[in-house]
Amino acid sequence: MYNYYFAVASQSFFLDQEPIEEILRERVNYYKSSNKEIDFWFILNPNFSDSSGNPLNITHNNFNKSVAAIVSLDKQFIQWLKLRIVFVQTGSFESKSLFIPENS
């Protein structure tokens, strides 16, 4: 099983109010300089499910707008994001498969 951790907020918050592009670009540069594989993704309108296949209900119950999420295999990175940008909801889920973005 793979453990995924995420930070989720409205798309408007991530794309218009926070310097998320800069934060993620710096993270990518750090990974490249450390010869580390990218283990995080920025996703618009995520559809998370828990290990039993039930939706986590983060998109409809907690936000009135379209949402976006940063998903990672690195729990500490998501915890750091929560401290850095504060107004996000964090959580986790398990999956039997490794996440592969559609555009990869």
N, C-alpha and C positions, 0 to 999 in steps of 0.2 A: 504494500500500500504506500502511496505517496501522500505526504501531508502538505497541504497548501495553506498559506496564510494570505489574508487580503486586507486591504484598506479600501473602503468604498465611500463615495460621496456623489453629489450631483455632478453631472458633466460640466455644468456652468461653474461650479466651484473649482474643479480640477483644471478646466481649460481657460477660464477667464479670471479667476480670483487668486489662484496660487501659481507660483512659478514651477509647476510640475514638470514641464518640458526641461527646464534647466536642471532640476533635481535628478531626473532620470538620465539626462545626458552626462552629468557628472558621475553618476553610478556606473554607466556604461564605460566611461573612460577609466574609472577605477578598476573595473573588471578586466578591461583590456590590458592595463598596465600590470595587473596581477596574474595574467594568463588564466583567468577564471571564465568559465562558461556562463553566459547570461542565464539567470534562473528567476527572472521576473518578467511580467508582461503587463501592458496597459490595455485594458479591455473596455470598450463601450458597450453598455447594456448587457452586463454579464447575466448568465442564468445558472447560478450555483445550485448544486444539490448536495445533500448530505450523503453519507455512505449508504443509506437505505434507498436513495433515489428521490427523496422528498425535497422539494425546493426549500431553500433557507429563508425565503420571504423577505429578503432585505430590500428588494427593489420596490415592492408595492406598499409595504407597511411603514417604511421609515422615510421615504422620499416622495415628494410630489412631482418630481421631474425625472427626466432620463438620468440614469446613473452611469458611473464609470468606476472601474476598480483597478487597483494595482495588485496583482497576484504574484506570489513568490514562494519558492521552496524554503526561503530563509526567514525564519520567525523573527530574528533580531532586526532584519531590515524593515519589516512591517512595524515592529514596535518602535523603531527609530522614526519611521514616517509618522506614526501617531503622535509622537512627541514633537516632531518638526512642524507638522501642519495642523494638528489638534482637531479640527472639525471634520473628522472622518470616523466611520464606524469600522471596527476591525473584527475579524473572526477567522475561522479556519474550517477546512473540510478535508476529507480523505477521498482518494480516488485510486482505483486499481491501475489506472493508466497514467502515463506521463502526459501532461498537457502539451499539445503542439498547436501553436497558433495557426489559423486558417491561411494566413498570408506568408507562411514560411516556405 
